[in-house]
Amino acid sequence: MKIVRKTMLLTAMAASIAIGGMGSARADAFAQSILVIDNFRLLHSSGTPYSVTDFGMLTGTNDAHATASLNGVFANGAQSFGILSGVNPDVAHQTVGNPNPALPENNFTPFSSAPPVPGTFGYADQNLSGSSITIGAMPAGATAATRADASLAVNGVASGNSDVGTSTTFSFTLGAADSMTIAFNATPFTQAYVSADGSPTTNANARLSWSINIVDMTTGMTVFAYAPNELNAFSNVSRTDGFPGTTTYNPGTGSFSATTGMLSIASTYQITIQHNTLANALQDTQAVPEPATLAIFGIGLLGMTAFGRRRKQAVE
């Protein structure tokens, strides 16, 4: 009888320990998003690039930011320079977490595919070089590169996200009526990964967004809008605990172009170029008893209850 009672107590203790350790299931989540726009040019109908001398008026800025976050802790950087200043934004990479990814500045090469995830962190970087039009001796051809990464390799409630964007806005009038062709190459990459043993709220997602709009400031009407699906909707990837594994969007480098209608010399136009990468990861492994653990715990409780009753009867 003593042996049985001891076994019951040990079982109950083991169940209590198991309950205390619940929620320790391993879960990983990882997302990365990279977009490189290269040789971006604004071209005349003749195919030659626009230059400063083609505009009656030309003002504006190149703005950029990079933001990384993890569990409510943020790292931010931003820069803004005039489009004719000869200086372009190059925001220092932003990172939060440990271990930090071993990436040098302006590295836009994807991490190796998970698993394993490269750590627990949020990360973002940005770089803009060149110009979309000919400025003095500088030929037309801008390169804009951004990346965002979110990686989680810890238990408990954790989140990591980073977003980074480059936007260019400028106003202009033309010296002569003409159309404008937007031409560039683009290399998009997005990836999301969730381990097969994640909790019910584990998820990872990555996406890109890129667009250009021209508004006639005289009338307030949008006269041109271009947002190719290859750099927007097609790039959205995600994984969840119910759909674990890896999803990657990696179509390689593609060429893109679109042409406006005739632009008048009588109007003032505003161009806005929006370029953004976003990666998010979340895992919540709050204690949720597994059936086997509940069974053990139940046996332990029954054992302790039976032992208590026998002890009470013996006393009486």
URRA-V66226 format. One record per backbone hydrogen bond with DSSP energy under -1.0 kcal/mol. NH is the residue of the N-H (numbers start at 1). CO is the residue of the C=O. E is the energy in kcal/mol with one decimal. If there is no record, write none. Layout:
BEGIN
<<NH | CO | E> <NH | CO | E>>
END
This chain:
BEGIN
<<5 | 1 | -2.6> <6 | 2 | -2.4> <7 | 3 | -2.3> <8 | 4 | -2.4> <9 | 5 | -2.3> <10 | 6 | -2.5> <11 | 7 | -2.6> <12 | 8 | -2.5> <13 | 9 | -2.6> <14 | 10 | -2.6> <15 | 11 | -2.4> <16 | 12 | -2.2> <17 | 13 | -2.4> <18 | 14 | -2.4> <19 | 15 | -2.5> <20 | 16 | -2.3> <21 | 17 | -1.5> <22 | 19 | -1.3> <29 | 152 | -1.9> <30 | 193 | -2.5> <31 | 150 | -2.7> <32 | 191 | -2.3> <33 | 148 | -2.6> <34 | 189 | -3.3> <35 | 146 | -2.3> <36 | 187 | -1.6> <37 | 144 | -3.3> <38 | 185 | -2.9> <40 | 142 | -2.6> <41 | 183 | -2.7> <42 | 132 | -2.2> <43 | 181 | -2.9> <44 | 48 | -3.4> <47 | 44 | -1.6> <50 | 42 | -3.0> <52 | 134 | -1.8> <54 | 51 | -2.0> <55 | 52 | -1.5> <56 | 173 | -2.0> <57 | 173 | -1.1> <59 | 171 | -2.2> <61 | 169 | -2.2> <62 | 81 | -3.2> <63 | 167 | -3.1> <64 | 79 | -2.4> <65 | 165 | -2.1> <66 | 77 | -2.6> <67 | 163 | -2.2> <68 | 75 | -2.6> <69 | 161 | -2.1> <70 | 73 | -2.0> <71 | 159 | -1.8> <73 | 70 | -1.8> <75 | 68 | -2.5> <77 | 66 | -1.9> <79 | 64 | -2.2> <81 | 62 | -2.0> <83 | 60 | -1.8> <85 | 82 | -1.6> <94 | 124 | -3.0> <96 | 122 | -2.2> <98 | 120 | -1.2> <103 | 101 | -2.0> <121 | 151 | -2.0> <122 | 96 | -2.4> <123 | 149 | -2.4> <124 | 94 | -2.2> <125 | 147 | -1.7> <127 | 145 | -2.2> <128 | 89 | -1.7> <129 | 143 | -2.6> <134 | 50 | -2.9> <135 | 138 | -2.0> <138 | 135 | -2.5> <141 | 131 | -4.0> <142 | 40 | -2.0> <143 | 129 | -2.9> <144 | 37 | -2.4> <145 | 127 | -2.9> <146 | 35 | -2.1> <147 | 125 | -2.0> <148 | 33 | -2.4> <149 | 123 | -2.6> <150 | 31 | -2.7> <151 | 121 | -2.7> <152 | 29 | -3.0> <158 | 283 | -2.5> <160 | 281 | -2.4> <161 | 69 | -1.9> <162 | 279 | -2.0> <163 | 67 | -1.8> <164 | 277 | -2.0> <165 | 65 | -1.7> <166 | 275 | -2.7> <167 | 63 | -2.6> <168 | 273 | -1.8> <169 | 61 | -2.0> <170 | 271 | -1.9> <171 | 59 | -2.3> <172 | 269 | -2.4> <173 | 57 | -1.7> <175 | 54 | -2.4> <178 | 263 | -1.4> <181 | 43 | -2.6> <182 | 258 | -3.1> <183 | 41 | -2.2> <184 | 256 | -2.4> <185 | 38 | -2.9> <186 | 254 | -2.6> <187 | 36 | -2.5> <189 | 34 | -2.2> <190 | 249 | -2.1> <191 | 32 | -2.3> <192 | 247 | -2.3> <193 | 30 | -2.8> <194 | 245 | -1.9> <195 | 28 | -2.2> <198 | 195 | -1.2> <202 | 199 | -1.9> <203 | 282 | -3.0> <204 | 239 | -2.5> <205 | 280 | -2.4> <206 | 237 | -2.4> <207 | 278 | -2.4> <209 | 276 | -2.1> <211 | 274 | -2.3> <212 | 226 | -2.1> <213 | 272 | -2.0> <214 | 224 | -2.7> <215 | 270 | -2.4> <216 | 221 | -3.2> <217 | 268 | -2.7> <220 | 216 | -3.2> <223 | 214 | -2.5> <224 | 214 | -1.4> <226 | 212 | -2.4> <231 | 228 | -1.7> <232 | 229 | -1.6> <234 | 229 | -2.0> <235 | 232 | -1.3> <236 | 233 | -1.3> <237 | 206 | -2.6> <239 | 204 | -2.5> <241 | 202 | -1.4> <243 | 240 | -1.1> <245 | 194 | -3.0> <247 | 192 | -2.5> <249 | 190 | -3.2> <254 | 186 | -2.6> <256 | 184 | -3.0> <258 | 182 | -1.7> <260 | 180 | -2.4> <263 | 178 | -2.4> <269 | 172 | -3.0> <270 | 215 | -2.2> <271 | 170 | -2.8> <272 | 213 | -2.3> <273 | 168 | -2.6> <274 | 211 | -2.7> <275 | 166 | -1.1> <276 | 209 | -2.8> <277 | 164 | -2.4> <278 | 207 | -2.3> <279 | 162 | -1.9> <280 | 205 | -2.8> <281 | 160 | -2.1> <282 | 203 | -2.8> <283 | 158 | -2.2> <294 | 290 | -2.6> <295 | 291 | -2.3> <296 | 292 | -2.2> <297 | 293 | -2.6> <298 | 294 | -2.6> <299 | 295 | -2.4> <300 | 296 | -2.5> <301 | 297 | -2.4> <302 | 298 | -2.5> <303 | 299 | -2.5> <304 | 300 | -2.5> <305 | 301 | -2.5> <306 | 302 | -2.8> <307 | 303 | -2.3> <308 | 304 | -2.2> <309 | 305 | -2.2> <310 | 306 | -2.4> <311 | 307 | -2.2> <312 | 308 | -2.1> <313 | 309 | -2.5> <314 | 310 | -2.2> <315 | 311 | -1.8> <316 | 312 | -2.1>>
END
